[in-house]
Amino acid sequence: MKRRNTTPKFIARKTVLFTVIGCVVLGLASLLVGLQMHRDSLLEASMRVNRMTAARAAVVAQKAADTVGLAGDVMGVYRNLTPEQRSRTGTEEYRQHFRALESAGSPGGTSAVLTYKLRNYAQDVSALYLCALDREGNALVCLADTDEENPMYPGDWFEIPAEWTEQIAKEKKGDWSGGSTLVFYLDVQGEDRMCIAVFPVADESNEDEDDPSRNIAFVISELSVNSVLEEGNQYVLKVSIVMLILTVLIAFAMGVRMKRTVADPVNTIANAARNYVQDRKNGVARSDHFSALGIRTGDELEHLTDTMTEMERDLIEHEEHITRITAEKERMGAELDLARQIQEGALPNAVPDRPEFSLSATMTPARQVGGDFYDYFMIDGDHLGLVIADVSGKGIPAALFMMVSKALIRNQLLSGCDPAAALERANLQLSEGNASFTFVTVWLAVVELSTGKGLACNAGHENPALRRAGEGFNLLQYKHDTVMGVMKNAKYRTHEFELCHGDCLFVYTDGVPEANNAAKEMFGEKRLLETLNENPGAEPEELIRKVREAVDCFAGGAPQFDDITMLCFEYKRGL
Amino acid sequence: MAETIFEKNGTRLTVILEGRLDTLSASVLEKKMQQHLDGIREVIMDFEKVEYLSSSALRVLLATEQLTKTRGGGVKLLHVNERIMEIFNLVGFLDVVEVVPD
């Protein structure tokens, strides 16, 4: 029945596993979700920062420096350059053209001032610079650039990238003319996304607001999205690692806790149960297998332990009870055996040795003691008394009544009175103090042996079977008187009969016709007669044996339901 | 054994029996009768569905008859079949209880 002797360790393992899996899944899910949300908000924030940077820079350029003048100066020089000269943008030679300009060249010039002031805003973005627009050349001409490593110089120009123009058109964000600001995203070579914000700086002295050339310069702010995301990713990664470590720690902590609070107590209880069984087998008397565990967790486990403790006590009580009952039962069994001996002893054994008759009788109780009896005795030298009786019920109550009624009837008959009077007197005594309404059916006869004449009484008993010499058995049918023991003043009648040589009387109790088999069928009077008539001339002992066999055979394995009693008397006149 | 039905109507108790009244069911019947016999003078017992009657059941009948007789009433038996009539005949019960013919 035991598959293994080791204590199972599954709850703790399962808990750890499931907690880890659960937390990891939860962690990953929240990570990804958080990452995505973070990314999105980061991008939005970056766009805003970029716009604001450009906007503030534009205000600075507008109010805090002479941008108009600078733009005018630079564009003036620029326009006068030949295309060939312009193509050398970025070189020292090219820049010389513009250094001469006070506004653009000198350290205190407008360009320098702007560059200095704009640098305040440049930390949050990747690039921040101020340009003028060369509409015909579709180019932007630098006026100031906050880049510190490799800045553009005033006059340096670059063609407006086609991607910008495309993106602007795609997003319908407006254009370089007019007062609108431009903010758009670019995918630069598929590697990075640039967020570009463009804010115009206007010549306020030009009152024509619809004049496209009112905007004399543009602040351009560039922000690399990747760089922003990269920062964010770093942050999230750090957080994730910390969370993962925490998760694993928590998982193990939970596993340990589960083991301690659930798995271990359960195993302890299981072991206690096993010990209980072992101890019982080995006869060790302990009653505290479960209470000794001292489990006081205040939860279902304590409840379980308490319940097991109760159950253990209950079982022990039950065992003691059973032991007492078994001892009692054995004692009663011994008493019943003795009672059976007494009852057997009370029934007559030796048949009076007379040539006038042969006689056989048998009584088989359904339980250890029964309520049937038979009796035969010489009343005087010429008269034989025969009795057969059946007390209602079975077992001890019937047996007690049986002993009394047998004694009363015998005494009355022995005192010499006629059978009816004997029954009436016996009945009176039986009826007194019979609160249980136990009754007894009785058939008796007194036979005058010299003549074969007899007197019979029937107090509610089965019809006797009679065989005249040379014939078969038949039931004698006549009206019976009532049973004995209940009706104090019952009256009984005597029937006269005469037996001839070879006549045979067979009397029995209802245990014979009412014997049943497994199919609840009854043996019946018909089968009784058939059995008797198989060999009607047989001796009484033989007849009784045959009926007994027939009943046993008929009943099969079914238990004997009622006491079975038979008495058979054959008259042989004077030979 | 099927359930015995008891119907009380003033001082009259009607008992409808069923099945085999062997020793065990007779003792059950006895207990139930005792519960229902308060203030009852007349008992009517319906034997239509009774298959078999043991001596223990006869005892219960007798006890009921005696009890109700002391109260000035008695026991009446209804729908008694042939087999059971034979038994009553045999034990001389017909002098004691009243069997109502069908």
Chai-1 contact restraints between the chains, C-beta under 6 A:
chainA,res_idxA,chainB,res_idxB,connection_type,confidence,min_distance_angstrom,max_distance_angstrom,comment,restraint_id
A,S392,B,S55,contact,1.0,0.0,6.0,A-B,restraint_1
A,S392,B,R59,contact,1.0,0.0,6.0,A-B,restraint_2
A,G393,B,S56,contact,1.0,0.0,6.0,A-B,restraint_3
A,F437,B,R59,contact,1.0,0.0,6.0,A-B,restraint_4
A,F437,B,L62,contact,1.0,0.0,6.0,A-B,restraint_5
A,F437,B,A63,contact,1.0,0.0,6.0,A-B,restraint_6
A,T441,B,V91,contact,1.0,0.0,6.0,A-B,restraint_7
A,G460,B,V91,contact,1.0,0.0,6.0,A-B,restraint_8
A,G460,B,G92,contact,1.0,0.0,6.0,A-B,restraint_9
A,H480,B,L90,contact,1.0,0.0,6.0,A-B,restraint_10
A,H480,B,G92,contact,1.0,0.0,6.0,A-B,restraint_11
A,D481,B,G92,contact,1.0,0.0,6.0,A-B,restraint_12
A,T482,B,G92,contact,1.0,0.0,6.0,A-B,restraint_13
A,T482,B,D95,contact,1.0,0.0,6.0,A-B,restraint_14
A,T482,B,V96,contact,1.0,0.0,6.0,A-B,restraint_15
A,V483,B,V91,contact,1.0,0.0,6.0,A-B,restraint_16
A,V486,B,L62,contact,1.0,0.0,6.0,A-B,restraint_17
